[in-house]
Amino acid sequence: MTLLFQSFGFKHGIPLDADLVFDWIFPAPAVEEACQVVRPLADGRGIKLVVHLGSPRSMRADRRKLHQILLNLLSNAVKFSPD
């Protein structure tokens, strides 16, 4: 698998030419924004999205990549949930 990723210009699943910008961010706003984007899909399937965020904590991450990861995770959860 590693050889496959490297042959297509990836390392650890991340494009080698990716412009990662690491900042200290609070993930809660990213979670809320991703939920807002996915909520219409969930509502259409009769799935209720409920978010319980703990105490605010910061993390060092690429804001765009975190947003994409959350969208992928939530949309896949909705898409592959049983009817």
N, C-alpha and C positions, 0 to 999 in steps of 0.2 A: 504494500500500500504506500509506503514511504517513497519508493521508487516511482510509483505512478504519480503521486503528488508532485514530486520534484520534476518529473518529465513534463508536466503541464505547468510548471512555474509556481508550484505551491510548496510551502514548508509548514508542517503542522496544520494543514488545512487552510492556511492564510496565503493569499497571493504574495509572492515575493516582492512585487512592486507596490504593495499596499502602503498607502501613506497613513500609518497609524499615528494618532496624536493622543498621547496619554495626558490626562488632566485629572485633578482631584475633583470628583463630582459626587453628588448625592443621587443614588439610583432611583429613589422614590418618584421623582418627576418623570423619569424615563419609563418606569413601570406604568404609571398613570396614563401617559401619552400612548403607549403601546396598547393599553386596554381600550382607550377611546377609539383607536383605529380598528381594532378587532371586534369591538362590541357589536356593530351592526351584523357582522357575520355570525356571531354567537346568538344574537337575538333571532336572526332568521332561522336558526336551527333549534331554537327553544332552549338554549344554554344560557345560564345566568353566570356572568363573570363577577366574582367577589374578590376584592383585594383587601388584604390585611397587612398593612405595613407596620413594622416595628419601629423602634426608636430610630431617629435619623442618624445615619452613619455615612461617612464618605468612603469612597473607594477610588483607586487610581485605575482609569479605564479610558478607552477610546469611546467617546460619546456616540459617534455614528455606528460603530460596530456593536456597542451595547444595544442601541436602538434596534438594529437589524436582528440581533440574536433574540431579543424579546419578542419582536414581531414574528419571527420564525417559530419560536417556541409556542406562543399563544395561538397563532393561526393553525399550527399542526395539532395542537391540543383540541381545538374546536373541530377541525376537519376530520380528525380520526376518533372523535368521541362517538360512542354508540348512540343511535337515534332513540 
